[in-house]
């Protein structure tokens, strides 16, 4: 139950922060990405603020040995850069640039009457499912070929 409460509290805080900072507006994101036009640095300020909070609190959480709402830390162990990471990052960037939404702000936008956010979320889920059903088996086949 603590883990679910932590997820709920974190999600509400994250979504509220995105809305207050104006990051649910695709125009803000497109403005940030338009470095050769009318550049809007507000996303960089929001990211910088998030990094400052994380840089301050993360060492304290690591020092505790566990987060507030879970039994232990589940930190990533992989550090390699492989083809799926590079391709996925590129696809994410293209989608972000075209739509002006990233997953968090798109979900936060569902709280208002924004039809394009709903369409983005539906197609984002379709892309996730396509990755699972099409690319996971393909990459598994490639991995088995390389190891034999």
C-alpha positions in Angstrom: 0.0 0.0 0.0 2.9 2.4 0.8 4.3 1.9 -2.7 0.9 2.7 -4.3 0.5 5.8 -2.2 4.0 6.9 -3.1 3.2 6.4 -6.8 0.0 8.4 -6.4 1.6 11.2 -4.5 4.5 11.4 -6.9 2.2 11.4 -10.0 0.0 14.1 -8.6 3.0 16.3 -7.6 4.6 15.7 -11.0 1.4 16.5 -12.9 0.7 19.6 -10.8 4.2 20.8 -11.4 3.9 20.3 -15.1 0.6 22.2 -15.3 1.8 25.1 -13.1 5.0 25.5 -15.1 3.0 25.5 -18.4 4.7 22.4 -19.7 1.4 20.8 -20.8 1.3 23.4 -23.6 2.7 22.0 -26.9 3.5 25.6 -27.9 5.9 25.8 -25.0 7.7 22.7 -26.1 7.8 23.7 -29.8 9.1 27.1 -28.7 11.9 25.4 -26.7 12.9 23.2 -29.6 12.8 26.2 -32.1 16.4 27.3 -31.4 16.7 29.1 -34.7 13.4 30.9 -34.4 11.7 32.5 -31.4 13.4 30.3 -28.7 11.5 29.9 -25.4 14.0 28.9 -22.6 11.3 28.2 -20.0 11.6 24.4 -20.4 15.3 24.6 -19.7 14.5 26.5 -16.5 12.0 23.8 -15.4 14.5 21.0 -16.2 17.2 22.9 -14.3 14.9 23.3 -11.3 14.1 19.6 -11.4 17.8 18.7 -11.6 18.6 21.0 -8.7 16.0 19.3 -6.5 17.1 15.8 -7.6 20.8 16.6 -7.1 20.0 17.8 -3.6 17.7 15.0 -2.5 19.0 11.9 -4.3 22.1 11.6 -2.2 20.0 11.8 0.9 17.7 9.0 -0.4 20.7 6.9 -1.3 22.1 7.5 2.2 18.9 6.2 3.8 19.2 3.0 1.8 15.5 3.1 0.9 12.9 5.6 -0.4 10.0 6.7 1.8 7.3 4.6 0.2 9.1 1.4 -0.8 11.1 -1.4 0.8 14.3 -0.7 -1.2 15.9 1.1 -4.1 15.6 -0.4 -7.6 18.4 1.4 -9.4 19.4 0.6 -13.0 22.5 -1.5 -13.5 23.0 -1.3 -17.3 25.2 1.5 -18.6 25.7 0.4 -22.2 24.4 2.2 -25.3 22.9 -0.2 -27.8 20.9 0.1 -31.0 17.5 -0.1 -29.4 18.4 2.8 -27.1 19.7 5.0 -29.9 16.7 4.2 -32.2 14.2 4.7 -29.4 15.8 8.0 -28.4 15.6 9.3 -31.9 12.0 8.2 -32.3 11.1 9.8 -29.0 12.7 13.1 -30.1 10.9 13.1 -33.5 7.6 12.4 -31.8 8.3 15.1 -29.2 9.2 17.6 -31.8 6.2 16.9 -34.0 3.5 16.8 -31.3 5.0 19.0 -28.6 4.1 16.4 -26.0 6.2 14.1 -24.0 4.5 11.3 -22.0 4.2 13.1 -18.7 2.8 16.3 -19.9 0.4 14.5 -22.3 -1.0 12.5 -19.4 -1.3 15.7 -17.3 -3.1 17.3 -20.2 -5.8 14.7 -20.0 -7.2 16.5 -17.0 -8.5 19.3 -19.3 -10.4 19.4 -22.5 -7.5 18.8 -24.9 -8.4 16.4 -27.7 -4.9 16.4 -29.2 -3.5 15.2 -25.9 -5.9 12.3 -25.8 -5.1 11.3 -29.4 -1.4 11.5 -28.5 -1.8 9.3 -25.5 -3.8 6.7 -27.5 -1.2 6.6 -30.3 1.7 6.6 -27.7 0.2 3.4 -26.2 -0.2 1.9 -29.6 3.5 2.6 -30.3 4.4 1.0 -27.0 2.4 -2.1 -27.8 3.8 -2.2 -31.3 7.3 -2.2 -29.8 6.4 -5.0 -27.5 4.7 -7.2 -30.2 7.0 -6.4 -33.2 10.4 -5.2 -32.1 10.9 -7.3 -28.9 10.6 -10.6 -30.8 12.8 -9.2 -33.6 15.5 -8.1 -31.2 15.3 -11.4 -29.4 15.9 -13.2 -32.7 18.9 -10.9 -33.4 20.3 -11.6 -30.0 20.0 -15.4 -30.4 21.8 -15.1 -33.8 24.7 -13.1 -32.3 25.2 -15.5 -29.5 25.3 -18.7 -31.6 
